[in-house]
Amino acid sequence: MRRSSRLFEIIQILRAAQQPVTADQLSEKLEISTRTVYRDIAALQAMRTPIEGEAGVGYMMRSGYDLPPLNFDPEEIEALRVGLALLARTGDSALQQAARRIHTKVDALHGPADWLQVSPWGVPKDDPERGCVSVAMLRDMIRDERKVQLKYRDGTGTETVRVIRPIVLAYHVDCVLLAGWCEMRGAFRHFRTDRIFSCKSTDDTFAGQSGALRTLWLEQNRWDYSKPLDQIAL
C-alpha cells in the first residue's frame, strides 16, 4: 500500500473507532510494521491531523474531525454497493480488500443494506502461495508503464518466458487476462493471470506509450461474447 493511501486509511480507521486503537491493531489491519505505524502517526500529527494518544496506550481521532459526506442519491449508493460486492468475483485480493474498506465507509454514512446480496462465486482468489503472481502486482506495473518478464504456462503445460509491455487487465467470469505487447511475437498477446508463475520488473520502461497501445489493442480486440475464452487467451 502506498504511503498516501496508508495515511488515509489510518484516518478512516481512527474516525470509525469507538475506543483507542493501538499501533499493533493498526499494523495488523494495514499489514505493516508497528514502527511504520509510529512514523505515519507522527507524520499525520505533524500535518495537524487531530490524532490523540501515544505508543502503548492507543490512538483516537479528536471528535469533530470529519470528511464531507458522499453526495450520491439512493440508487447511486445501491449501484456502488452492488459494484463493490461484485469485486469478490474478480479474484483480485487487493481490490477486494479495498472494496471492503469502501463498503465500511458507505455503511458508516448511510447504514447497512443487507437486502442487497451478490453471489461471490467467480474467479479463484489470487494466491502467491499457489505459485501464481498477485493481480495487484500486475496493476502496479501497468500504472508504472514498465516492461515485465513473465514465466507463463499455457493450457497444454508449455512454459515460455516473455518480455511484454502490460497495458490492460480484463476481468472475465472465469479468469483475469493480462493484455500486453509481446516483444517475442511482435504483437498483442493475452495471458491468464493464474498461469503466470513468475513476474519481475525490468529496467526498461515504455513511458508515454500506454495510451497509443491501448487504442490499438481496443481496435483489434472489440468484445466478442460469442468467442470462447480459449480463443482469446494465449
SENU-630406 format. One line per field, with one value per residue (C-alpha): residue in three letters; x, y, z. Coordinates in steps of 0.2 Angstrom, whole numbers, plus 5000, padded with zeros to 4 digits. Example, Ala and Ser with C-alpha at 12.3 -4.5 7.8 and 13.67 -1.06 7.14 Angstrom:
BEGIN
res = c(ALA, SER)
X = c(5062, 5068)
Y = c(4978, 4995)
Z = c(5039, 5036)
REM end
This chain:
BEGIN
res = c(MET, ARG, ARG, SER, SER, ARG, LEU, PHE, GLU, ILE, ILE, GLN, ILE, LEU, ARG, ALA, ALA, GLN, GLN, PRO, VAL, THR, ALA, ASP, GLN, LEU, SER, GLU, LYS, LEU, GLU, ILE, SER, THR, ARG, THR, VAL, TYR, ARG, ASP, ILE, ALA, ALA, LEU, GLN, ALA, MET, ARG, THR, PRO, ILE, GLU, GLY, GLU, ALA, GLY, VAL, GLY, TYR, MET, MET, ARG, SER, GLY, TYR, ASP, LEU, PRO, PRO, LEU, ASN, PHE, ASP, PRO, GLU, GLU, ILE, GLU, ALA, LEU, ARG, VAL, GLY, LEU, ALA, LEU, LEU, ALA, ARG, THR, GLY, ASP, SER, ALA, LEU, GLN, GLN, ALA, ALA, ARG, ARG, ILE, HIS, THR, LYS, VAL, ASP, ALA, LEU, HIS, GLY, PRO, ALA, ASP, TRP, LEU, GLN, VAL, SER, PRO, TRP, GLY, VAL, PRO, LYS, ASP, ASP, PRO, GLU, ARG, GLY, CYS, VAL, SER, VAL, ALA, MET, LEU, ARG, ASP, MET, ILE, ARG, ASP, GLU, ARG, LYS, VAL, GLN, LEU, LYS, TYR, ARG, ASP, GLY, THR, GLY, THR, GLU, THR, VAL, ARG, VAL, ILE, ARG, PRO, ILE, VAL, LEU, ALA, TYR, HIS, VAL, ASP, CYS, VAL, LEU, LEU, ALA, GLY, TRP, CYS, GLU, MET, ARG, GLY, ALA, PHE, ARG, HIS, PHE, ARG, THR, ASP, ARG, ILE, PHE, SER, CYS, LYS, SER, THR, ASP, ASP, THR, PHE, ALA, GLY, GLN, SER, GLY, ALA, LEU, ARG, THR, LEU, TRP, LEU, GLU, GLN, ASN, ARG, TRP, ASP, TYR, SER, LYS, PRO, LEU, ASP, GLN, ILE, ALA, LEU)
X = c(5000, 5007, 5010, 4997, 4984, 4990, 4989, 4971, 4967, 4974, 4962, 4947, 4951, 4953, 4937, 4927, 4934, 4924, 4940, 4958, 4967, 4984, 4999, 4998, 4980, 4984, 4999, 4988, 4974, 4986, 4999, 5013, 5026, 5022, 5037, 5029, 5013, 5023, 5031, 5014, 5005, 5019, 5018, 4999, 5001, 5014, 5001, 4989, 4978, 4969, 4976, 4977, 4986, 5003, 5013, 5007, 4991, 4982, 4976, 4960, 4954, 4948, 4929, 4923, 4936, 4927, 4926, 4912, 4898, 4896, 4883, 4875, 4857, 4849, 4850, 4868, 4873, 4864, 4874, 4890, 4886, 4882, 4898, 4909, 4901, 4905, 4923, 4923, 4921, 4937, 4949, 4960, 4963, 4969, 4954, 4943, 4951, 4949, 4931, 4928, 4936, 4925, 4909, 4913, 4914, 4897, 4889, 4895, 4887, 4871, 4868, 4869, 4859, 4858, 4844, 4857, 4866, 4878, 4885, 4904, 4907, 4919, 4937, 4948, 4957, 4974, 4986, 5005, 5007, 4999, 5013, 5004, 5008, 4996, 4985, 4989, 5007, 5002, 4991, 5006, 5017, 5003, 5002, 5021, 5022, 5037, 5041, 5040, 5047, 5034, 5036, 5020, 5012, 4999, 4984, 4995, 5008, 5021, 5031, 5038, 5047, 5041, 5045, 5029, 5023, 5007, 4993, 4976, 4968, 4952, 4941, 4931, 4919, 4932, 4948, 4958, 4968, 4983, 4985, 5001, 5013, 5024, 5041, 5045, 5029, 5029, 5010, 4997, 4995, 4984, 4990, 4979, 4985, 4983, 4995, 5009, 5021, 5034, 5034, 5048, 5050, 5064, 5074, 5065, 5050, 5038, 5033, 5020, 5016, 5002, 4988, 4993, 4995, 4978, 4969, 4977, 4973, 4955, 4953, 4959, 4950, 4932, 4922, 4915, 4904, 4902, 4921, 4926, 4939, 4951, 4952, 4956, 4969, 4987)
Y = c(5000, 5017, 5029, 5042, 5028, 5021, 5038, 5040, 5023, 5027, 5042, 5031, 5018, 5031, 5040, 5024, 5018, 5019, 5017, 5019, 5009, 5003, 5003, 4984, 4984, 4997, 4987, 4971, 4979, 4988, 4974, 4985, 4985, 4995, 5005, 5011, 5015, 5026, 5035, 5038, 5044, 5056, 5062, 5065, 5074, 5085, 5089, 5095, 5080, 5079, 5062, 5060, 5046, 5039, 5022, 5009, 5017, 5019, 5032, 5041, 5055, 5070, 5072, 5084, 5079, 5073, 5072, 5078, 5066, 5056, 5066, 5051, 5048, 5032, 5022, 5028, 5021, 5005, 5004, 5007, 4993, 4981, 4985, 4984, 4967, 4961, 4963, 4947, 4938, 4945, 4935, 4951, 4950, 4968, 4976, 4965, 4972, 4990, 4986, 4981, 4997, 5007, 4997, 5001, 5020, 5019, 5009, 5022, 5036, 5028, 5012, 4994, 4987, 4968, 4966, 4969, 4952, 4947, 4930, 4929, 4915, 4919, 4919, 4910, 4922, 4925, 4917, 4918, 4903, 4893, 4899, 4912, 4931, 4943, 4954, 4969, 4967, 4967, 4983, 4992, 4988, 4994, 5010, 5012, 5008, 4996, 4981, 4965, 4947, 4933, 4915, 4908, 4891, 4889, 4876, 4862, 4865, 4873, 4886, 4901, 4917, 4933, 4951, 4962, 4979, 4977, 4988, 4981, 4969, 4961, 4953, 4939, 4927, 4913, 4921, 4938, 4941, 4952, 4960, 4967, 4969, 4954, 4958, 4940, 4939, 4957, 4958, 4959, 4943, 4939, 4929, 4921, 4928, 4911, 4904, 4917, 4909, 4922, 4941, 4953, 4971, 4975, 4991, 4996, 5007, 5012, 5029, 5038, 5024, 5016, 5026, 5023, 5004, 5003, 5012, 5000, 4985, 4991, 4992, 4974, 4967, 4973, 4962, 4947, 4937, 4923, 4919, 4906, 4912, 4899, 4908, 4924, 4918, 4913)
Z = c(5000, 4995, 5009, 5004, 5004, 5021, 5029, 5023, 5029, 5047, 5047, 5042, 5055, 5069, 5064, 5065, 5081, 5097, 5108, 5107, 5093, 5097, 5085, 5085, 5079, 5066, 5060, 5058, 5049, 5037, 5036, 5040, 5055, 5071, 5068, 5051, 5061, 5073, 5059, 5050, 5065, 5068, 5050, 5052, 5068, 5060, 5047, 5061, 5060, 5077, 5082, 5101, 5111, 5112, 5110, 5122, 5125, 5108, 5097, 5094, 5082, 5091, 5089, 5076, 5063, 5048, 5029, 5018, 5016, 4999, 4989, 4980, 4978, 4984, 4968, 4965, 4983, 4978, 4962, 4972, 4984, 4971, 4961, 4976, 4980, 4963, 4965, 4976, 4959, 4951, 4962, 4964, 4983, 4984, 4976, 4987, 5002, 4995, 4992, 5010, 5016, 5005, 5010, 5028, 5024, 5014, 5029, 5041, 5032, 5025, 5036, 5030, 5016, 5020, 5007, 4993, 4991, 4977, 4974, 4977, 4966, 4951, 4948, 4962, 4973, 4968, 4980, 4978, 4989, 4974, 4963, 4953, 4955, 4963, 4952, 4962, 4956, 4938, 4941, 4948, 4933, 4921, 4930, 4931, 4912, 4915, 4904, 4913, 4911, 4913, 4915, 4908, 4907, 4894, 4894, 4887, 4901, 4889, 4898, 4890, 4896, 4888, 4890, 4887, 4889, 4900, 4896, 4901, 4914, 4908, 4922, 4914, 4924, 4924, 4925, 4923, 4907, 4906, 4889, 4883, 4868, 4867, 4861, 4856, 4845, 4840, 4843, 4857, 4867, 4882, 4897, 4911, 4927, 4936, 4923, 4926, 4939, 4939, 4935, 4938, 4933, 4920, 4920, 4904, 4903, 4889, 4897, 4887, 4875, 4885, 4878, 4860, 4863, 4872, 4857, 4845, 4857, 4858, 4839, 4837, 4852, 4852, 4865, 4856, 4868, 4855, 4855, 4868, 4881, 4875, 4858, 4867, 4880, 4875)
REM end
